[in-house]
């Protein structure tokens, strides 16, 4: 695609999908959708927006699914509200979008922060989640434990700790036309680096006013709440097991979330659980090897008896 001249136009590129806005949980969310069939709702991570799923959407539609990629609160074409960036509320955004789309449930597919929220939604609103697929993110309780007790994961998660400072992280994210976004995309990938055009798109989307701040706020909550009553309550709430079939995907070279940190999340799943490690891929398996990722995802979605 050609990068749009307007930063806001970059989040609604032309393609085989259609764009529209839906209301949910007191805010307005931009979605891109294509295909017909059971709903598969795609949730992006940082520092991306819905366009991260541009390779999976046509594959899912061709396979007989209704593929919908949403921009999370504060990102892309969705509302930038002054508050509401805790995981419980962000998960209600997701389940609210499912209802607004007129569907009884969805298979949730989440990457990084989107994966954290997918885990959360499956616990909070189990009747609305048919299946769960998570990439590059452990279960929230596993994430918390690894960040606090594993020195190597603490070091790998340096970006999250750096986000805790006020205002400086936002300024760095947007400086020089969001050059840091490009560095993060390349540093966090494996040998298959993103192309310049894709990096330009993500940089442009980050420069939309307030996006940098809203993108960082969920990570601030995740760390600052660890010792607060709301964070302790959330961690306790996440003890409830996930009771839907779960696919857990991870890149063996992910420098942000170590394989050891992600592995073991199956202990929180009381349903068929499939762990899939992609050798030679980093933090963005769905973009680094989109064909392999899509094949794995679609095969699992169509498997009537997913293995444990």
SULFEN-V238798 format. One line per field, one symbol per residue. ss: DSSP state (~ for helix, > for strand, _ for the rest). Layout:
ss: ???
This chain:
ss: _______~~~~~_____>>>>>>>__>>>>>>>>___>>>>>>______~~~~~~~~~~~~~__>>>>>>________________~~~~~~~~~~~~~~_____>>>>>>_~~~~~~~~~~~~_~~~>>>>>>>____~~~~~~~~~~_~~~~~~_~~~~~_____~~~~~~~~~~~~~~~~~~~~~_______~~~~~~~~~~~____~~~~~~~~~~~~~~____~~~~~~~~~____>___>>>>>>_______~~~~__~~~~>___>>>>>>______~~~~_~~~~~~~~~~~~~______
